[in-house]
Amino acid sequence: MEDLNANRFFQTTPYEISWPFPPIIITDHLKTPENLGQIIRLAGNVGYAKVLAVHEGESLNLSKVQKMANVAGEVVDWQFCTKEEVLNLLPNEYILTALETAPYSKNVFTYTLPQKMALIVGNESQGISDFLLQKAKVKIHIPVMGPIKSLNVSHATSVCLFEWVRQQTLGLW
């Protein structure tokens, strides 16, 4: 009988990589704690990326963040900060990359993502703030073919980060 347990599968399948420059995820004023928790968990999935949650004054239910993040909340380096602080928390060589459907944005699947990427994702209704969008060197979008033209922020982050992983690992497996 075939063993369909995911945990056992990953114990015997060598997909672990230690990135020299793991991605940094910047969330811009997320309103839903579950989305932040899912993004923290996603950071753990792609190899211990850092999550900087720009969050100023709004209240988020931390128990919901922790519940969604699960064990990743204890493993992944994540913190709340202001929009001004976030820029000082980034290594200088990291390229601010905005995931936003914006004029002149590039298709995430045809654009070569920066190896040292600080990915900015916006809140659920307003997107990325003008402050951070103007600071971004690169703007990318996910092409959406169906009649619904927006993705949940954690899903969009997942698509982008796994495209980054795909680009970084071409030829490794």
MDTraj code that builds the backbone (N, CA, C; nanometers):
import mdtraj as md
import numpy as np

residues = "MET GLU ASP LEU ASN ALA ASN ARG PHE PHE GLN THR THR PRO TYR GLU ILE SER TRP PRO PHE PRO PRO ILE ILE ILE THR ASP HIS LEU LYS THR PRO GLU ASN LEU GLY GLN ILE ILE ARG LEU ALA GLY ASN VAL GLY TYR ALA LYS VAL LEU ALA VAL HIS GLU GLY GLU SER LEU ASN LEU SER LYS VAL GLN LYS MET ALA ASN VAL ALA GLY GLU VAL VAL ASP TRP GLN PHE CYS THR LYS GLU GLU VAL LEU ASN LEU LEU PRO ASN GLU TYR ILE LEU THR ALA LEU GLU THR ALA PRO TYR SER LYS ASN VAL PHE THR TYR THR LEU PRO GLN LYS MET ALA LEU ILE VAL GLY ASN GLU SER GLN GLY ILE SER ASP PHE LEU LEU GLN LYS ALA LYS VAL LYS ILE HIS ILE PRO VAL MET GLY PRO ILE LYS SER LEU ASN VAL SER HIS ALA THR SER VAL CYS LEU PHE GLU TRP VAL ARG GLN GLN THR LEU GLY LEU TRP".split()
xyz = np.array([
    [0.0832, -0.1174, 0.0000],
    [0.0000, 0.0000, 0.0000],
    [0.0888, 0.1253, 0.0000],
    [0.0533, 0.2218, -0.0816],
    [0.1302, 0.3448, -0.0944],
    [0.1108, 0.4340, 0.0287],
    [0.2211, 0.4905, 0.0786],
    [0.2161, 0.5806, 0.1942],
    [0.1873, 0.7215, 0.1420],
    [0.0733, 0.7774, 0.1801],
    [0.0333, 0.9089, 0.1313],
    [0.0537, 1.0190, 0.2350],
    [0.1305, 0.9932, 0.3394],
    [0.1521, 1.0907, 0.4449],
    [0.2562, 1.1934, 0.4006],
    [0.2181, 1.3210, 0.4001],
    [0.3072, 1.4275, 0.3530],
    [0.4312, 1.4408, 0.4399],
    [0.4177, 1.4300, 0.5706],
    [0.5348, 1.4445, 0.6572],
    [0.6390, 1.3377, 0.6281],
    [0.5965, 1.2136, 0.6106],
    [0.6922, 1.1068, 0.5779],
    [0.7519, 1.1291, 0.4388],
    [0.6711, 1.1765, 0.3465],
    [0.7220, 1.2043, 0.2117],
    [0.8386, 1.3024, 0.2179],
    [0.8214, 1.4134, 0.2893],
    [0.9256, 1.5153, 0.2930],
    [1.0453, 1.4741, 0.3783],
    [1.0304, 1.3733, 0.4638],
    [1.1450, 1.3216, 0.5383],
    [1.2391, 1.2441, 0.4462],
    [1.1864, 1.1908, 0.3368],
    [1.2686, 1.1101, 0.2469],
    [1.2958, 1.1776, 0.1129],
    [1.2422, 1.2959, 0.0925],
    [1.2615, 1.3681, -0.0335],
    [1.3423, 1.4948, -0.0054],
    [1.4623, 1.5060, -0.0615],
    [1.5534, 1.6155, -0.0253],
    [1.5238, 1.7470, -0.0977],
    [1.4309, 1.8242, -0.0453],
    [1.4025, 1.9552, -0.1030],
    [1.4541, 2.0693, -0.0168],
    [1.5344, 2.0415, 0.0824],
    [1.5816, 2.1489, 0.1689],
    [1.6966, 2.2234, 0.1041],
    [1.6880, 2.3552, 0.1155],
    [1.7935, 2.4419, 0.0641],
    [1.8164, 2.5507, 0.1675],
    [1.9398, 2.5870, 0.1859],
    [1.9722, 2.7020, 0.2689],
    [2.0079, 2.8156, 0.1738],
    [1.9157, 2.9103, 0.1606],
    [1.9368, 3.0207, 0.0671],
    [2.0466, 3.1130, 0.1178],
    [2.1364, 3.1559, 0.0306],
    [2.2347, 3.2556, 0.0747],
    [2.1667, 3.3895, 0.1052],
    [2.0586, 3.4173, 0.0329],
    [1.9849, 3.5424, 0.0513],
    [1.8354, 3.5115, 0.0523],
    [1.7834, 3.4625, 0.1647],
    [1.6413, 3.4268, 0.1672],
    [1.5541, 3.5495, 0.1444],
    [1.4389, 3.5294, 0.0835],
    [1.3518, 3.6437, 0.0567],
    [1.2996, 3.7055, 0.1862],
    [1.2728, 3.8330, 0.1791],
    [1.2102, 3.9053, 0.2894],
    [1.0713, 3.9447, 0.2404],
    [0.9710, 3.9236, 0.3239],
    [0.8339, 3.9590, 0.2877],
    [0.7922, 4.0779, 0.3734],
    [0.7409, 4.1799, 0.3085],
    [0.6896, 4.2978, 0.3782],
    [0.5390, 4.3019, 0.3553],
    [0.4629, 4.2937, 0.4630],
    [0.3178, 4.3081, 0.4509],
    [0.2827, 4.4511, 0.4877],
    [0.1972, 4.5129, 0.4084],
    [0.1643, 4.6544, 0.4259],
    [0.0221, 4.6689, 0.4800],
    [0.0118, 4.6825, 0.6124],
    [-0.1151, 4.7096, 0.6806],
    [-0.2241, 4.6054, 0.6540],
    [-0.1890, 4.4775, 0.6680],
    [-0.2909, 4.3736, 0.6521],
    [-0.3990, 4.3918, 0.7586],
    [-0.5227, 4.3662, 0.7193],
    [-0.6361, 4.3814, 0.8111],
    [-0.6783, 4.2485, 0.8721],
    [-0.6485, 4.1394, 0.8050],
    [-0.6955, 4.0079, 0.8464],
    [-0.5808, 3.9299, 0.9100],
    [-0.5921, 3.8970, 1.0390],
    [-0.4820, 3.8254, 1.1056],
    [-0.4520, 3.6906, 1.0419],
    [-0.5527, 3.6252, 0.9877],
    [-0.5295, 3.4961, 0.9226],
    [-0.4368, 3.5109, 0.8025],
    [-0.4490, 3.6213, 0.7281],
    [-0.3595, 3.6426, 0.6141],
    [-0.2151, 3.6583, 0.6596],
    [-0.1919, 3.7337, 0.7666],
    [-0.0556, 3.7482, 0.8176],
    [-0.0026, 3.6131, 0.8648],
    [-0.0842, 3.5362, 0.9353],
    [-0.0426, 3.4038, 0.9805],
    [-0.0074, 3.3120, 0.8650],
    [-0.0874, 3.3159, 0.7595],
    [-0.0598, 3.2321, 0.6426],
    [0.0698, 3.2746, 0.5746],
    [0.0981, 3.4038, 0.5712],
    [0.2214, 3.4518, 0.5091],
    [0.3426, 3.4125, 0.5934],
    [0.3303, 3.4160, 0.7247],
    [0.4398, 3.3703, 0.8114],
    [0.4653, 3.2213, 0.7875],
    [0.3583, 3.1440, 0.7784],
    [0.3733, 3.0004, 0.7499],
    [0.4388, 2.9791, 0.6130],
    [0.3971, 3.0560, 0.5145],
    [0.4557, 3.0491, 0.3810],
    [0.6058, 3.0790, 0.3855],
    [0.6451, 3.1758, 0.4675],
    [0.7878, 3.2067, 0.4824],
    [0.8639, 3.0835, 0.5293],
    [0.8045, 3.0082, 0.6198],
    [0.8665, 2.8840, 0.6640],
    [0.8721, 2.7798, 0.5542],
    [0.7726, 2.7798, 0.4662],
    [0.7707, 2.6843, 0.3550],
    [0.8829, 2.7100, 0.2550],
    [0.9196, 2.8363, 0.2341],
    [1.0208, 2.8667, 0.1321],
    [1.1619, 2.8788, 0.1891],
    [1.1780, 2.8571, 0.3176],
    [1.3139, 2.8535, 0.3707],
    [1.3504, 2.9655, 0.4644],
    [1.2688, 2.9890, 0.5640],
    [1.2991, 3.0818, 0.6718],
    [1.3198, 3.2254, 0.6276],
    [1.2353, 3.2699, 0.5398],
    [1.2366, 3.4106, 0.5033],
    [1.1947, 3.4936, 0.6233],
    [1.2291, 3.6193, 0.6202],
    [1.1893, 3.7130, 0.7255],
    [1.0584, 3.7789, 0.6827],
    [0.9702, 3.8066, 0.7800],
    [0.8456, 3.8781, 0.7532],
    [0.8453, 4.0049, 0.8369],
    [0.8321, 4.1174, 0.7685],
    [0.8194, 4.2466, 0.8345],
    [0.6767, 4.2956, 0.8104],
    [0.6004, 4.3062, 0.9175],
    [0.4591, 4.3437, 0.9072],
    [0.4431, 4.4908, 0.9418],
    [0.4265, 4.5732, 0.8378],
    [0.4017, 4.7158, 0.8607],
    [0.2606, 4.7263, 0.9161],
    [0.2544, 4.7814, 1.0353],
    [0.1274, 4.7814, 1.1084],
    [0.1334, 4.8964, 1.2070],
    [0.0532, 4.9984, 1.1835],
    [0.0623, 5.1179, 1.2662],
    [-0.0727, 5.1510, 1.3287],
    [-0.0867, 5.1160, 1.4553],
    [-0.2048, 5.1563, 1.5297],
    [-0.3245, 5.0636, 1.5204],
    [-0.3374, 4.9897, 1.4110],
    [-0.4515, 4.9004, 1.3981],
    [-0.4333, 4.7825, 1.4923],
    [-0.5429, 4.7220, 1.5284],
    [-0.5388, 4.6077, 1.6186],
    [-0.5557, 4.4795, 1.5391],
    [-0.4661, 4.3839, 1.5603],
    [-0.4771, 4.2517, 1.4994],
    [-0.4851, 4.1492, 1.6116],
    [-0.5669, 4.0513, 1.5950],
    [-0.5810, 3.9448, 1.6930],
    [-0.4600, 3.8517, 1.6809],
    [-0.3647, 3.8664, 1.7744],
    [-0.2397, 3.7900, 1.7666],
    [-0.2613, 3.6404, 1.7821],
    [-0.3641, 3.5997, 1.8548],
    [-0.3879, 3.4553, 1.8681],
    [-0.4308, 3.3960, 1.7343],
    [-0.5032, 3.4731, 1.6522],
    [-0.5409, 3.4249, 1.5186],
    [-0.4187, 3.4202, 1.4262],
    [-0.3307, 3.5201, 1.4387],
    [-0.2065, 3.5185, 1.3602],
    [-0.1282, 3.3922, 1.3949],
    [-0.1108, 3.3675, 1.5250],
    [-0.0323, 3.2528, 1.5714],
    [-0.0967, 3.1211, 1.5304],
    [-0.2299, 3.1128, 1.5389],
    [-0.2999, 2.9891, 1.5027],
    [-0.2755, 2.9549, 1.3556],
    [-0.2834, 3.0552, 1.2676],
    [-0.2624, 3.0303, 1.1246],
    [-0.1152, 3.0037, 1.0946],
    [-0.0259, 3.0723, 1.1637],
    [0.1179, 3.0532, 1.1398],
    [0.1631, 2.9165, 1.1877],
    [0.0959, 2.8651, 1.2916],
    [0.1305, 2.7369, 1.3508],
    [0.2751, 2.7418, 1.3982],
    [0.3497, 2.6363, 1.3817],
    [0.4871, 2.6306, 1.4309],
    [0.5775, 2.7328, 1.3609],
    [0.5414, 2.7764, 1.2416],
    [0.6216, 2.8758, 1.1694],
    [0.6325, 3.0056, 1.2482],
    [0.5300, 3.0367, 1.3278],
    [0.5346, 3.1579, 1.4091],
    [0.6481, 3.1579, 1.5095],
    [0.6975, 3.0396, 1.5434],
    [0.8082, 3.0271, 1.6371],
    [0.9427, 3.0096, 1.5659],
    [0.9396, 2.9735, 1.4391],
    [1.0613, 2.9445, 1.3637],
    [1.1029, 3.0619, 1.2751],
    [1.0057, 3.1251, 1.2130],
    [1.0326, 3.2343, 1.1187],
    [1.0562, 3.3638, 1.1951],
    [1.1541, 3.4401, 1.1505],
    [1.1820, 3.5723, 1.2061],
    [1.0762, 3.6689, 1.1531],
    [0.9876, 3.7142, 1.2424],
    [0.8845, 3.8094, 1.1989],
    [0.8637, 3.9126, 1.3081],
    [0.8225, 4.0319, 1.2643],
    [0.8002, 4.1400, 1.3598],
    [0.7101, 4.2468, 1.2990],
    [0.6480, 4.3246, 1.3886],
    [0.5719, 4.4417, 1.3470],
    [0.6667, 4.5606, 1.3410],
    [0.6386, 4.6537, 1.2494],
    [0.7184, 4.7751, 1.2384],
    [0.6358, 4.8828, 1.1691],
    [0.6869, 5.0052, 1.1681],
    [0.6223, 5.1132, 1.0949],
    [0.6783, 5.1165, 0.9533],
    [0.6135, 5.1954, 0.8667],
    [0.6611, 5.2033, 0.7276],
    [0.8006, 5.2652, 0.7195],
    [0.8332, 5.3570, 0.8115],
    [0.9674, 5.4154, 0.8119],
    [1.0700, 5.3153, 0.8646],
    [1.0334, 5.2401, 0.9673],
    [1.1253, 5.1409, 1.0249],
    [1.1576, 5.0295, 0.9269],
    [1.0590, 4.9893, 0.8451],
    [1.0804, 4.8751, 0.7565],
    [1.1986, 4.8984, 0.6640],
    [1.2167, 5.0190, 0.6165],
    [1.3272, 5.0479, 0.5251],
    [1.4623, 5.0318, 0.5945],
    [1.4686, 5.0642, 0.7230],
    [1.5930, 5.0498, 0.7985],
    [1.6210, 4.9056, 0.8385],
    [1.5195, 4.8193, 0.8333],
    [1.5361, 4.6791, 0.8708],
    [1.5810, 4.5917, 0.7533],
    [1.5876, 4.6511, 0.6337],
    [1.6276, 4.5753, 0.5149],
    [1.7770, 4.5888, 0.4898],
    [1.8427, 4.4782, 0.4567],
    [1.9819, 4.4903, 0.4121],
    [1.9865, 4.5769, 0.2856],
    [2.0906, 4.6565, 0.2733],
    [2.1009, 4.7521, 0.1615],
    [2.0916, 4.6879, 0.0245],
    [2.1434, 4.5658, 0.0102],
    [2.1488, 4.5032, -0.1220],
    [2.0166, 4.4397, -0.1647],
    [1.9183, 4.4350, -0.0753],
    [1.7883, 4.3774, -0.1115],
    [1.7090, 4.4750, -0.1966],
    [1.6412, 4.4201, -0.2977],
    [1.5660, 4.5034, -0.3928],
    [1.4183, 4.5002, -0.3551],
    [1.3637, 4.6183, -0.3255],
    [1.2212, 4.6291, -0.2943],
    [1.1403, 4.5961, -0.4189],
    [1.0567, 4.4948, -0.4077],
    [0.9786, 4.4430, -0.5194],
    [0.8313, 4.4435, -0.4789],
    [0.7519, 4.5249, -0.5460],
    [0.6097, 4.5381, -0.5128],
    [0.5269, 4.4408, -0.5957],
    [0.4473, 4.3592, -0.5277],
    [0.3529, 4.2711, -0.5962],
    [0.2213, 4.3469, -0.6034],
    [0.2011, 4.4130, -0.7151],
    [0.0862, 4.5026, -0.7302],
    [0.0512, 4.5156, -0.8779],
    [-0.0760, 4.5084, -0.9069],
    [-0.1188, 4.5325, -1.0439],
    [-0.1158, 4.6835, -1.0644],
    [-0.0080, 4.7298, -1.1228],
    [0.0151, 4.8737, -1.1368],
    [0.0676, 4.9011, -1.2776],
    [0.0510, 5.0256, -1.3230],
    [0.1076, 5.0600, -1.4547],
    [0.2571, 5.0250, -1.4585],
    [0.2984, 4.9683, -1.5688],
    [0.4375, 4.9309, -1.5932],
    [0.4860, 4.8137, -1.5083],
    [0.3954, 4.7444, -1.4393],
    [0.4387, 4.6261, -1.3643],
    [0.4698, 4.5141, -1.4634],
    [0.5597, 4.4258, -1.4225],
    [0.6051, 4.3154, -1.5068],
    [0.5346, 4.1862, -1.4666],
    [0.5140, 4.0982, -1.5610],
    [0.4542, 3.9674, -1.5372],
    [0.5513, 3.8841, -1.4531],
    [0.5064, 3.8355, -1.3391],
    [0.5919, 3.7608, -1.2465],
    [0.6511, 3.6355, -1.3113],
    [0.5829, 3.5791, -1.4106],
    [0.6296, 3.4550, -1.4727],
    [0.7297, 3.4771, -1.5860],
    [0.7421, 3.5995, -1.6345],
    [0.8370, 3.6273, -1.7425],
    [0.9489, 3.7212, -1.6986],
    [0.9374, 3.7774, -1.5807],
    [1.0386, 3.8693, -1.5278],
    [1.1349, 3.7914, -1.4383],
    [1.2621, 3.8190, -1.4498],
    [1.3603, 3.7552, -1.3621],
    [1.3599, 3.8274, -1.2279],
    [1.3098, 3.7579, -1.1268],
    [1.2984, 3.8172, -0.9934],
    [1.4360, 3.8336, -0.9313],
    [1.4547, 3.9387, -0.8504],
    [1.5856, 3.9596, -0.7879],
    [1.6203, 3.8460, -0.6919],
    [1.7456, 3.8047, -0.6919],
    [1.7892, 3.7024, -0.5976],
    [1.7725, 3.7531, -0.4548],
    [1.8059, 3.8780, -0.4322],
    [1.7924, 3.9407, -0.2998],
    [1.6638, 4.0236, -0.3009],
    [1.5522, 3.9548, -0.2833],
    [1.4218, 4.0179, -0.3006],
    [1.3551, 4.0481, -0.1667],
    [1.3096, 4.1729, -0.1534],
    [1.2230, 4.2132, -0.0429],
    [1.0863, 4.2375, -0.1063],
    [0.9972, 4.1423, -0.0899],
    [0.8665, 4.1433, -0.1566],
    [0.7651, 4.2182, -0.0726],
    [0.7052, 4.3218, -0.1294],
    [0.6013, 4.3990, -0.0610],
    [0.4659, 4.3513, -0.1113],
    [0.3759, 4.3182, -0.0160],
    [0.2373, 4.2852, -0.0504],
    [0.1464, 4.3788, 0.0277],
    [0.0369, 4.4189, -0.0364],
    [-0.0507, 4.5190, 0.0226],
    [-0.1689, 4.4622, 0.0962],
    [-0.2434, 4.5525, 0.1582],
    [-0.3574, 4.5061, 0.2361],
    [-0.4725, 4.4643, 0.1461],
    [-0.5692, 4.4008, 0.2077],
    [-0.6762, 4.3312, 0.1374],
    [-0.7676, 4.4218, 0.0553],
    [-0.7771, 4.5495, 0.0878],
    [-0.8684, 4.6352, 0.0118],
    [-0.7990, 4.7507, -0.0603],
    [-0.6898, 4.8016, -0.0045],
    [-0.6227, 4.9180, -0.0634],
    [-0.4948, 4.8857, -0.1399],
    [-0.4442, 4.7644, -0.1248],
    [-0.3185, 4.7298, -0.1898],
    [-0.2002, 4.7901, -0.1146],
    [-0.0928, 4.8138, -0.1862],
    [0.0295, 4.8691, -0.1269],
    [0.0148, 5.0200, -0.1150],
    [0.0566, 5.0732, -0.0012],
    [0.0490, 5.2181, 0.0211],
    [0.1387, 5.2921, -0.0780],
    [0.1020, 5.4157, -0.1079],
    [0.1830, 5.4980, -0.1991],
    [0.3268, 5.5098, -0.1487],
    [0.3439, 5.5217, -0.0179],
    [0.4776, 5.5360, 0.0406],
    [0.5670, 5.4205, -0.0014],
    [0.5214, 5.2972, 0.0194],
    [0.6047, 5.1808, -0.0149],
    [0.6088, 5.1548, -0.1645],
    [0.4990, 5.1797, -0.2343],
    [0.4970, 5.1580, -0.3788],
    [0.5991, 5.2484, -0.4479],
    [0.6129, 5.3704, -0.4010],
    [0.7098, 5.4623, -0.4600],
    [0.8538, 5.4222, -0.4294],
    [0.8745, 5.3521, -0.3189],
    [1.0095, 5.3074, -0.2817],
    [1.0527, 5.1825, -0.3589],
    [0.9563, 5.1101, -0.4149],
    [0.9868, 4.9841, -0.4846],
    [1.0641, 5.0107, -0.6135],
    [1.1732, 4.9362, -0.6338],
    [1.2506, 4.9443, -0.7581],
    [1.1845, 4.8635, -0.8687],
    [1.1148, 4.7570, -0.8279],
    [1.0525, 4.6649, -0.9227],
    [0.9057, 4.6512, -0.8866],
    [0.8211, 4.6490, -0.9894],
    [0.6779, 4.6238, -0.9699],
    [0.6400, 4.5051, -1.0578],
    [0.5783, 4.4050, -0.9939],
    [0.5384, 4.2848, -1.0660],
    [0.3907, 4.2567, -1.0406],
    [0.3316, 4.1806, -1.1319],
    [0.1917, 4.1387, -1.1134],
    [0.1775, 3.9930, -1.1549],
    [0.0685, 3.9331, -1.1085],
    [0.0339, 3.7975, -1.1473],
    [-0.0739, 3.8070, -1.2543],
    [-0.0509, 3.7506, -1.3727],
    [-0.1549, 3.7575, -1.4755],
    [-0.2751, 3.6725, -1.4332],
    [-0.3907, 3.7330, -1.4363],
    [-0.5139, 3.6630, -1.3971],
    [-0.6028, 3.6561, -1.5207],
    [-0.6362, 3.5329, -1.5605],
    [-0.7100, 3.5136, -1.6856],
    [-0.8616, 3.5106, -1.6679],
    [-0.9091, 3.4755, -1.5504],
    [-1.0525, 3.4603, -1.5279],
    [-1.1224, 3.5929, -1.5047],
    [-1.2533, 3.5875, -1.4837],
    [-1.3301, 3.7106, -1.4650],
    [-1.3034, 3.7792, -1.3305],
    [-1.2511, 3.7068, -1.2316],
    [-1.2177, 3.7668, -1.1021],
    [-1.0722, 3.8119, -1.1114],
    [-1.0489, 3.9405, -1.0992],
    [-0.9172, 3.9974, -1.1272],
    [-0.8322, 4.0250, -1.0038],
    [-0.8680, 3.9678, -0.8893],
    [-0.7830, 3.9858, -0.7722],
    [-0.7656, 3.8523, -0.7006],
    [-0.6537, 3.8393, -0.6326],
    [-0.6231, 3.7203, -0.5534],
    [-0.6161, 3.7584, -0.4065],
    [-0.6456, 3.6647, -0.3190],
    [-0.6217, 3.6842, -0.1771],
    [-0.4732, 3.7134, -0.1587],
    [-0.4393, 3.8028, -0.0675],
    [-0.3005, 3.8456, -0.0501],
    [-0.2077, 3.7300, -0.0144],
    [-0.2542, 3.6355, 0.0674],
    [-0.1658, 3.5233, 0.1009],
    [-0.1483, 3.4305, -0.0187],
    [-0.2514, 3.4158, -0.1006],
    [-0.2391, 3.3327, -0.2210],
    [-0.1454, 3.3982, -0.3215],
    [-0.1597, 3.5287, -0.3398],
    [-0.0722, 3.6006, -0.4328],
    [0.0735, 3.5929, -0.3864],
    [0.0949, 3.6065, -0.2565],
    [0.2305, 3.5955, -0.2018],
    [0.2877, 3.4575, -0.2291],
    [0.2045, 3.3561, -0.2140],
    [0.2466, 3.2185, -0.2393],
    [0.2887, 3.1992, -0.3847],
    [0.2064, 3.2461, -0.4769],
    [0.2380, 3.2330, -0.6194],
    [0.3725, 3.2990, -0.6480],
    [0.3910, 3.4198, -0.5980],
    [0.5140, 3.4943, -0.6258],
    [0.6364, 3.4274, -0.5624],
    [0.6238, 3.3870, -0.4362],
    [0.7402, 3.3267, -0.3702],
    [0.7791, 3.1935, -0.4322],
    [0.6816, 3.1151, -0.4717],
    [0.7193, 2.9884, -0.5348],
    [0.7720, 3.0087, -0.6764],
    [0.7348, 3.1168, -0.7420],
    [0.7998, 3.1513, -0.8693],
    [0.9441, 3.1915, -0.8422],
    [0.9685, 3.2649, -0.7334],
    [1.1054, 3.3011, -0.6951],
    [1.1864, 3.1738, -0.6677],
    [1.1279, 3.0797, -0.5917],
    [1.1956, 2.9531, -0.5627],
    [1.2253, 2.8791, -0.6928],
    [1.1275, 2.8727, -0.7831],
    [1.1486, 2.8049, -0.9109],
    [1.2670, 2.8663, -0.9854],
    [1.2709, 3.0000, -0.9912],
    [1.3800, 3.0658, -1.0620],
    [1.5146, 3.0407, -0.9953],
    [1.5176, 3.0382, -0.8623],
    [1.6435, 3.0179, -0.7902],
    [1.6947, 2.8748, -0.7995],
    [1.6034, 2.7798, -0.8219],
    [1.6430, 2.6384, -0.8206],
    [1.6467, 2.5750, -0.9585],
    [1.6303, 2.6527, -1.0639],
    [1.6352, 2.5947, -1.1991],
    [1.7600, 2.5096, -1.2146],
    [1.7415, 2.3867, -1.2515],
    [1.8538, 2.2960, -1.2742],
    [1.9049, 2.2239, -1.1512],
    [1.8519, 2.2555, -1.0326],
    [1.9007, 2.1881, -0.9116],
    [1.8381, 2.0513, -0.8922],
    [1.7123, 2.0353, -0.9354],
    [1.6434, 1.9066, -0.9129],
    [1.6118, 1.8395, -1.0428],
])
top = md.Topology()
chain = top.add_chain()
for i, resn in enumerate(residues, 1):
    res = top.add_residue(resn, chain, resSeq=i)
    for name in ("N", "CA", "C"):
        top.add_atom(name, md.element.get_by_symbol(name[0]), res)
traj = md.Trajectory(xyz[None], top)
